[in-house]
Amino acid sequence: MRRTAALGSAGALIAGTLIAGAVAAPAATAEGRHHGSEVRGVQLAAARAAKSGIDWKDCPADWALAKPIQCGWVTVPLDYAKPDGKQIKLAVDRHVSTGTKGERQGALIYNPGGPGGSGLRFPTRITTKNPLWTNTAKAYDFVGFEPRGVGHSAPISCIDPQEFVKAPKADPVPDSEADKRAQRKLAAEYADGCAERSGDMLPHMTTPNTARDLDVIRAALGEKKLNYLGVSYGTYLGAVYGTLFPTHVRRMVVDSVVNPAKDNIWYQANLNQDIAFQGRWDDWKAWVAENDSVFHIGATPQKVEEEWLKLRAEAKKSPIGGVLGPAELIGFFQSAPYYDSTWAPIAQTWSDYRGGDTQALVDAAAPDMSDIAGNISSENSNAVYTAVECTDAKWPTSWQKWDRDNTRLHQDYPFMTWANAWMNLPCATWPAKQQTPLNVKTGKGLPPVLIVQSARDAATPYQGAVELHKRFKGSRLITERDAGSHGVTGLVNPCINERVDTYLLTGKTDRSDVTCAPHATPKP
């Protein structure tokens, strides 16, 4: 979950058997009770995709994916209940495995999260020779895709992108009922904008549909079973896929896990996030205080917090550089609770600002109005985030409930609570029919799933990993203790890296769950 904020063609002689394998029927028991009509639709779409395959070519120049990465398209129905109705094209890319023919184990498909994230950068882990993925790259083609609505895959939009990024925005923390009314009006207008600009897509922007798309991509690749790596929201996509298609999973790694309980999706998930963000924000402040000899911001976490509130108040009174108010500052500083790789750069930028360098903070935190493509991408990403979370589940429609819950949370967890509330409030007046989340559980044939999680993750609190571990029987949980970076498999921690490699290469997990020491603490 993010805030506003990744194969060689089958030879003709074996194509027939691959197609037969690629369209093995999904477990109707898992899916049928929930979405009977879509079972036939996804079987039909997968059969067509297996037959047509993917026409791999050099990627379009403006996708910034150089050879030998190749790009292509997979066609899926907009509505799986009407598989012969409107079709949309999903962008996919790949880097073929680097090992011998004997080492190759198929394709590894990646989703980075969001909802709204593009996976197309995943194959660059091979071209950049990322050492954490060298062994896995020998065995797997690295395949990325853009989910429905994202990027080049029938993109959706809710507001003019330049308007979306314009700054400064109102302070998310309301001073009055009038401030709340203004934010409610903006949220309702945003929901209306989604209907106006992307109305035909909205009812179909759900996690189960993206999971069905994933199965069609699997078939188009000529793969009998799915090898999957999902991070953040990508873990919920994996959990839903594993529930709908348990017999189609070969290997699955989920990293930084969304709690898949039905009553958590998605209103409660966001409230829980506010609490966890505060905890990780406190971790960062303690680190800044420990390194006060470098940053000179404050020698205690309390002093760092005081300086943050002072910075916020100054920016509210007079936006920094004319463009940075409290909303933009939160947008910049929230990266610290997300990723500890940003701890030092954020602290340094703040320190420089305090020393008189205003421009560094403006460059880091303000929108670039000249970056048209980047702004289109940001707006699209936010539109997909909103569309999926609002359509996946029923949200409270009572403003009193939103107001009560967020007012209460803000008292103890002020860092992100109101900013998060306004970001999600369009779901209270959502124009498309809201679905009921799937009951995530173990279906017959589901192999062991590897779950990786840091104990102090802000965006996907630790309880999510514990809950999925309970629901997916035979799964293994690797916990990184005393750490909180979001997205653990991309960090250097041999205790984790070696186990992920072993699982992807052999399917083997430890006999019991594992707790690893934290990766190295950032240095200032």
Salt bridges, closest charged atoms under 4 A:
GLU31 OE2 - ARG212 NE 2.93
GLU38 OE1 - HIS35 ND1 3.91
ASP55 OD2 - LYS57 NZ 2.54
ASP58 OD2 - LYS67 NZ 3.78
ASP84 OD1 - ARG48 NH2 2.28
ASP141 OD2 - ARG104 NH2 2.64
GLU146 OE1 - HIS152 ND1 2.82
GLU163 OE2 - LYS166 NZ 3.03
ASP171 OD1 - ARG312 NH2 2.69
ASP171 OD2 - LYS316 NZ 3.01
ASP175 OD2 - LYS316 NZ 2.61
GLU177 OE2 - LYS180 NZ 3.54
GLU189 OE2 - LYS185 NZ 2.89
ASP200 OD2 - LYS86 NZ 3.06
ASP213 OD2 - ARG148 NE 2.67
ASP215 OD1 - ARG218 NE 2.78
ASP215 OD1 - HIS248 ND1 2.89
GLU223 OE2 - ARG104 NH2 3.78
ASP282 OD1 - LYS285 NZ 3.08
ASP283 OD2 - ARG280 NH1 2.81
ASP283 OD2 - ARG456 NE 2.59
GLU305 OE1 - LYS285 NZ 2.70
GLU306 OE1 - LYS303 NZ 3.99
GLU307 OE2 - LYS303 NZ 3.07
GLU307 OE1 - LYS310 NZ 3.62
GLU307 OE1 - ARG354 NH1 2.60
ASP340 OD2 - ARG280 NH2 3.57
ASP340 OD2 - HIS519 NE2 2.99
ASP403 OD1 - LYS180 NZ 2.87
ASP405 OD2 - LYS401 NZ 3.06
ASP405 OD1 - ARG408 NH2 3.79
ASP457 OD2 - HIS486 ND1 2.88
GLU467 OE1 - LYS470 NZ 3.71
GLU467 OE2 - ARG471 NE 2.69
GLU480 OE2 - HIS519 ND1 2.66
ASP482 OD2 - ARG481 NH1 2.97
ASP510 OD1 - ARG499 NE 2.77
ASP513 OD2 - HIS469 NE2 2.70
ASP513 OD1 - ARG476 NH1 3.78
